[in-house]
Amino acid sequence: GKSTLIDAVSGFQSLDAGKVEFNGVEISNWGPERRARAGLVRTFQLSREFTSLTTIENLLVSPLHQRAESTAGVLLGPRYWGMEEEQNRDRAWSLLDLFEMRDKANELAGNLSGGQKRMIEFMRALMTAPGMLLLDEPIAGLSKGWSGLLEEAVRELRRGGLSVILVEHELGVVERLSDTVIVMAAGKVLTEGSMAEVRKREDVQAAYVIG
């Protein structure tokens, strides 16, 4: 039910009931592309990189509303979009440094390890300058090193004011990163509150601990 919730919020799953609002606007009937353009951006459990593009190319295709992709960009050339492209490159290099992947910038994404591909997915989402980031089990399958790097990046983004919805089974990560925890089981919300509060509940223990 947790990943289905992410699918519903991001527009990949139709609603049976209820509605989705973002920044005070109902977006229930918007497709995922329109939601992403509005700043509601997600990652997936399985990375979806462009395998035939390099790491940095994967990042540079991600920013929204690029001038070079417009009719004016085609007609006016670099004098119209050059500065924007330079800013996007600077942003991409900063993210590669943050995720310790500068040395992989020109490596084809299809040749990278699973952890590196997951980092590309995360960096690509950040290149869109999201207003809210939905992370669907980002830690799953990552080594301790990559997991720690991703966790610290999320912490930094939160300090910078980015809203993050995190679906994750690694409870230590949830406790360290989340102010509010919502516990779901079998597609239903059991409870919500701080980790300290929800872990004491018997229904939560029965669903996830005692099992």
C-alpha positions as CSV (number, residue, x, y, z in Angstrom):
1,G,0.0,0.0,0.0
2,K,2.9,2.4,0.6
3,S,4.3,2.3,-2.9
4,T,0.7,2.5,-4.2
5,L,0.3,5.7,-2.2
6,I,3.4,7.1,-3.9
7,D,2.0,6.1,-7.3
8,A,-1.3,7.8,-6.5
9,V,0.2,11.0,-5.3
10,S,2.6,11.2,-8.3
11,G,0.0,10.4,-10.9
12,F,1.0,6.8,-11.9
13,Q,-2.1,5.3,-10.2
14,S,-5.7,6.4,-10.6
15,L,-7.7,7.2,-7.5
16,D,-10.6,5.1,-6.4
17,A,-11.6,7.8,-3.9
18,G,-10.4,11.0,-2.3
19,K,-8.2,13.6,-4.0
20,V,-4.6,14.8,-4.2
21,E,-3.7,18.5,-3.5
22,F,-0.4,20.1,-4.0
23,N,0.4,23.7,-2.9
24,G,-3.3,24.3,-2.3
25,V,-4.4,23.1,-5.8
26,E,-6.2,19.9,-6.5
27,I,-4.2,17.8,-9.0
28,S,-6.1,14.6,-8.9
29,N,-6.8,14.7,-12.7
30,W,-3.2,15.7,-13.6
31,G,-0.9,13.3,-15.3
32,P,2.5,12.5,-13.8
33,E,4.3,14.8,-16.3
34,R,2.2,17.8,-15.3
35,R,2.7,17.0,-11.6
36,A,6.4,16.9,-12.1
37,R,6.4,20.2,-14.0
38,A,4.6,21.7,-11.0
39,G,7.4,20.5,-8.7
40,L,6.0,17.1,-7.4
41,V,8.9,14.8,-8.3
42,R,9.5,11.1,-7.4
43,T,12.0,8.4,-7.6
44,F,11.3,4.7,-8.1
45,Q,12.3,1.5,-6.3
46,L,14.2,0.3,-9.4
47,S,16.4,2.9,-11.1
48,R,15.4,4.0,-14.6
49,E,18.5,5.6,-16.0
50,F,19.2,6.3,-19.7
51,T,21.7,3.5,-20.2
52,S,23.2,4.9,-23.5
53,L,23.8,8.3,-22.0
54,T,26.7,9.2,-19.7
55,T,26.1,10.0,-16.0
56,I,26.3,13.8,-16.5
57,E,24.1,13.6,-19.7
58,N,21.5,11.8,-17.6
59,L,21.5,14.8,-15.2
60,L,21.5,17.4,-17.9
61,V,18.4,16.1,-19.7
62,S,16.4,16.5,-16.4
63,P,15.9,20.2,-15.8
64,L,12.4,21.4,-16.7
65,H,11.5,24.1,-19.2
66,Q,15.0,24.3,-20.8
67,R,15.4,27.2,-23.2
68,A,17.4,25.1,-25.7
69,E,14.3,22.9,-26.2
70,S,12.0,25.7,-27.2
71,T,11.4,27.2,-30.6
72,A,13.2,30.4,-29.6
73,G,16.1,28.3,-28.5
74,V,16.3,26.6,-31.9
75,L,16.1,30.0,-33.7
76,L,18.4,32.1,-31.5
77,G,20.9,29.5,-30.5
78,P,23.5,29.6,-27.6
79,R,23.1,33.4,-27.1
80,Y,19.5,32.5,-25.8
81,W,20.2,29.4,-23.8
82,G,23.9,29.3,-23.2
83,M,23.9,30.8,-19.7
84,E,21.1,28.5,-18.6
85,E,23.0,25.5,-19.8
86,E,26.1,26.6,-18.0
87,Q,24.1,26.9,-14.8
88,N,22.7,23.4,-15.3
89,R,26.2,22.1,-15.8
90,D,27.4,23.7,-12.6
91,R,24.4,22.2,-10.7
92,A,25.2,18.8,-12.2
93,W,28.8,18.9,-11.2
94,S,27.8,20.0,-7.7
95,L,25.6,17.0,-7.3
96,L,28.2,14.7,-8.7
97,D,30.6,16.0,-6.0
98,L,27.9,15.6,-3.3
99,F,27.4,12.0,-4.3
100,E,31.1,11.4,-4.9
101,M,30.6,10.5,-8.5
102,R,32.6,13.1,-10.3
103,D,34.9,10.4,-11.7
104,K,31.9,8.7,-13.2
105,A,30.6,11.8,-15.1
106,N,31.6,10.5,-18.5
107,E,30.8,6.8,-17.9
108,L,27.8,5.3,-19.6
109,A,25.1,4.9,-17.1
110,G,24.4,1.4,-18.2
111,N,27.9,0.4,-17.1
112,L,27.5,1.6,-13.5
113,S,26.8,-0.4,-10.3
114,G,23.4,-0.7,-8.9
115,G,24.2,1.8,-6.2
116,Q,25.6,4.3,-8.6
117,K,22.5,4.0,-10.8
118,R,20.3,4.7,-7.8
119,M,22.3,7.9,-7.2
120,I,21.7,8.9,-10.8
121,E,18.0,8.6,-10.2
122,F,18.2,10.7,-7.1
123,M,20.4,13.4,-8.7
124,R,18.1,13.5,-11.8
125,A,15.2,14.2,-9.5
126,L,17.1,17.0,-7.8
127,M,18.0,18.6,-11.2
128,T,14.3,19.4,-11.7
129,A,14.4,21.7,-8.6
130,P,11.4,19.9,-7.0
131,G,9.1,21.5,-4.5
132,M,8.4,18.1,-3.0
133,L,10.4,14.9,-3.4
134,L,8.8,11.5,-3.1
135,L,11.3,8.7,-2.4
136,D,10.1,5.2,-2.8
137,E,12.4,2.9,-0.8
138,P,15.6,4.7,-1.8
139,I,17.8,2.7,0.6
140,A,16.7,-0.8,-0.6
141,G,19.6,-2.8,-1.9
142,L,22.2,-0.1,-1.2
143,S,25.5,-0.8,0.5
144,K,26.2,0.9,3.8
145,G,28.4,3.5,2.2
146,W,25.8,4.5,-0.5
147,S,23.0,4.4,2.1
148,G,24.9,6.8,4.4
149,L,25.6,9.1,1.5
150,L,21.9,9.2,0.5
151,E,20.7,9.7,4.0
152,E,23.1,12.6,4.6
153,A,21.9,14.2,1.3
154,V,18.3,13.9,2.3
155,R,19.1,15.5,5.6
156,E,20.9,18.4,3.9
157,L,17.9,18.9,1.5
158,R,15.5,19.1,4.4
159,R,17.7,21.7,6.1
160,G,17.4,23.7,2.9
161,G,13.6,23.6,3.0
162,L,12.8,20.8,0.6
163,S,9.7,18.7,1.6
164,V,10.4,15.0,1.4
165,I,8.0,12.0,1.6
166,L,10.0,8.9,2.3
167,V,8.7,5.3,1.9
168,E,11.2,3.1,3.6
169,H,11.4,-0.2,5.6
170,E,14.7,0.6,7.2
171,L,13.3,2.0,10.5
172,G,16.6,3.5,11.6
173,V,16.7,5.7,8.5
174,V,13.1,6.7,9.0
175,E,13.7,7.6,12.7
176,R,16.8,9.7,11.8
177,L,15.2,11.6,8.9
178,S,11.4,11.9,9.6
179,D,9.6,14.3,11.8
180,T,6.2,12.6,11.3
181,V,5.9,8.8,10.7
182,I,2.8,7.3,9.1
183,V,2.5,3.6,9.5
184,M,0.6,1.6,6.8
185,A,-0.3,-2.1,6.6
186,A,-2.5,-3.9,4.0
187,G,-3.2,-0.6,2.3
188,K,-4.5,1.2,5.4
189,V,-3.1,3.8,7.7
190,L,-2.6,2.3,11.2
191,T,-1.4,5.4,13.0
192,E,0.9,8.4,12.7
193,G,3.1,10.4,15.0
194,S,6.8,10.4,16.0
195,M,8.8,7.2,15.7
196,A,8.9,7.0,19.5
197,E,5.1,7.2,19.6
198,V,4.2,4.8,16.9
199,R,6.7,2.1,17.8
200,K,4.9,1.6,21.2
201,R,1.6,0.8,19.6
202,E,0.5,-2.9,19.7
203,D,-1.0,-2.9,16.2
204,V,2.3,-1.5,14.7
205,Q,4.3,-4.2,16.6
206,A,1.9,-6.9,15.4
207,A,2.2,-5.7,11.8
208,Y,6.0,-5.2,11.6
209,V,7.8,-6.4,14.6
210,I,6.3,-9.5,16.1
211,G,5.1,-10.9,12.7
